[in-house]
Amino acid sequence: MIRMKTDPESIAQFTTDESGIVHASAVEAVCFPQSEQEVSELLAEANETGTLVTTSGAGTGLCGGRVAVHGGIVIATQDLCTPQRRELPVFQAERFGRQYSIYVDEDCQEAYVPAGVSTELLDQMLPGGLVYPPDPTEKSSFIGANIACNASGARTFHYGPSRAWVLGLQVVLPTGDILDVSRGDCSANGELRFASQSGAEYVVPLPSYQMPATKNAAGLYAHAGMDLVDLFIGSEGILGVITMARLKLSTRPDNIIGEVAFFASEADALNFVNDLRAAAAGAMTVLSIEYFDSNSLDFMEHEVLAGKDYVAAVYTEVVGTLDELDPLIAALEANNYAADWFAEGPEQALEQKEFRHSLPDEVHSYLRRHNSQAWVTDFAVPPEKFPDMLAAYHAAGAALREKFPREGKHYLVFGHIGDYHLHVEFITHSEEELRFAKQLYADLAKQAIAWGGTISGEHGVGKKMITVDGRTIPYLELMYGKQGVMEIARTKQALDPNLVLNVGNMVPRSYLEQLSK
């Protein structure tokens, strides 16, 4: 019997996500399947009856992907915590009354991980010498949802996003069919042709748009000769429910050294970043390069900032011994650093990570205290356009401040500068400010696209819409045009003929309804 809750209090826990930008309505029930077979039963019945289904992970998303805005039922993946038995050593843990299991092949450095395991728990369950390298900021997020969003984080600079570490998937398709696919099983030749475990055959057309060469999490992955596995990674749940993943692991690096460098000028900080990139292309292993402007530092609390007025800071992690850090030291000395915070041991490294993660916590606290709202960009651009994009960010922030003069911050700039992927967070104190910030956001998005970049470097698009020239359109339409959005819809229809799963993600319901016209 599939566990199910229909009371308002239980449903209320699934009505929005971390962003709070959209809210669910008319949800009939939340279902908690404990196995792939139970997911299959739920989807098969929904497909037959035309019941809408929305999949939910831990609720840490920022684009409304898990929010059932059109009602129906919610499938919560938190009880998918034990994969099918494997002839491999099993590693287990107990949390919140649940027993979690993963199977690990230490020789091949692979793990079989169920969808409901968080990245934090996975890290604790793996044998001591192994690590799953993707490093998303939110550690409570689930592996299944991470893969569905192609999650990335600070260490994406060195390791790449989730896509680079997924070897195979078990997916329940919207029809209830089960697909068990590994890399190399099926590749595209204009389309993808494959069969499910039941023998049902699928022919899936692929979008024809050109993806940007930058870090990108906007739209379905589409590339000549692409692997079937890649179709589901970053699909934001519109093509199936991931129940288990076979993940590639890596040797856990020793001697990770953290460094936070503070600068009195933005130019010195940016030159320091360029030197770090050059060092990473050479002999030094650089895991991450993160940036914080002066407005960001004003939100962050640590004794290292007491009484100081820095313009920027750069946080980096490198692998090596003290004797191997000459490129890092040379980069500091060449770029007029005002101060630095060096973390050699694990306790100091943890303190630095907490310092980095204090920014969103402090911003959210500020927003609650001032009854304010924030609007955050997620653009990435090619290297040659990054200085222009950063200048555009500052100009947009200045425009908001000039139009609405008041105390407090109007914007901050921070994020994954190693990948030319910074976030601008507009802080607004009124509906009028928010409307203006959204206009600035739309202008920046168009500029990022014009310069060969992406509108989403890591967050995905979920149910986001955008108003451009007085017209509200799907967020992806800004980047790929209506044709591209409709091509995504047709790819979805090939796997979801009755259009029941995660409706509204990437493609609005009104666009899906046009498929039958």
C-alpha positions, 0 to 999 in steps of 0.5 A: 500500500503506497503511503499517502497523505491528504490532510491540509497540514501535510500538503502545505509542506509541499506548496512552494520551494525555497524561492517562494515565487510560485505556490501550489493549488488544488493538490489532492494528495502527497504520495510517498513511494518507497520503491521504483515499483510504487512510483511506476504504479502511481504514474501508470494510473495517473497516465491512464486517468489524466491526473497531473503529477508533480515530483518533489525533492527536498524543496531547495529549488529556486524556480518552482520546479517542485510546485504543483501549480495546476493541482493533482498529486505530488510524488515526494521522493524522500522515501526512495532511500534503498536501491535494488540489491546489488552484488556489491558491498552495502553502506548504510545509515539511519536518519529521521527514522529511515534506513538509507543504503548505497552500494559501492564498487570501490575498485571501479569507483562507482556507487548505486545511489537511490534518489532520496539520499541527500548529497550531505548524507552520501558524502558521509556514507561513502568509504573514506577514500572516495567522494562524489565530486559535485558540490552543490551549495545546498547539502540537503538536496536529494541526488535524484533532484540534483541530477534532474537539475544538473546541479553544480556548485563551487567545485564545478570549476574543477570537476564540472556539473553533475552531468560529468559524474552520472554513469547510468540511471533508472527512470520511471517514465510518465507512462509507468514504464521503467527504463534502466539505461547506462552510458553507451546504451543509446546515442542520438542519430537525429532522434533517440530510439530505445525500449523500456523494460516492458519492451515498449518502444520510444522514438524521441525527437530532439530540440534543434537549438544550439546550446551556448558554450558556457556553463548552462542549465537552460532547457533540455540537453540537445547535441548531435550524437548525445547519449540517452542518459544526458536527456534526463540530466537537467530535464527538470523532471518533465521526462520521467522520475529518477529513482536511482543513479549509478554515479562515478566517484573520485579519490577524495583529495588530500591537503585541500587548502582554503584561501580567502583574499581581500582586495581594496579594488575590484580590478585587483580582485579580477586580476587575481582571479585571472591568475588563479585560472592560469595556475589551474591550467598549469600545475596547480589543482584549483577546485573552486574560485568564488567572488564576493563584492563589497555589498556581499561582504557587508552581509557576511559576519566574521572577525576577519571583517571586523573594522575593515572596508574591503571592496571584494574578496575571492575564495579559492580551494587548492589541492597541495602542500605548502611547498606547492603553493607558489602560484597562489602566493605569486598571484596574491603578491602580484595583485595588491591583496589587502589581507588574506585568510589562509586555512591549512587545517580542516577546522579552518577550512570548515570555518571558511565554508561556513563564512561562504555559506553565511551570505544567503542566510544573512540576506534571507534574514535581512529580507524577513526583517524588512519585509523585502523581496529579492530577485536573483540573476543566474547568467553565465557568459563567454570569457571575453564578454565577462568584463562587459557583463560585470559592468552591466551588473553594476550599471543595473544596480546603480540604476535601481539605487538611483531610482529608489534612493533609501538606506540599505543595500540595493544589490550585491554581486557574488558567485562562481567567478571561475566559470564566468558565472556571477549572480546579481541579487536585487534587493527590493523594498516595495512592489514598485522596486521589484517591478523595476528590478524585474525589468533590469533583470530582463534587460540583463538576460537579453544582453547575456544571450546576445553575448553568447551566454545563458539565462541559467548557469545552474538554477534551471528555469522551472516555472519562470516566466519573464515580461519583455516589451510588455509581453509575458513569455516562458523564460526559455523562449527568451533564449531559444525562441518559441520554436525551441520551447515547442521542440522541448514540448514535442520531446516531452510528448514523445515520453509523456503522451498524456502530458501529466508529469511536472507540467509547467516546468520549462514549458507552460501548460498553455504551450503544451495544449497547442501540441494537439491543435 
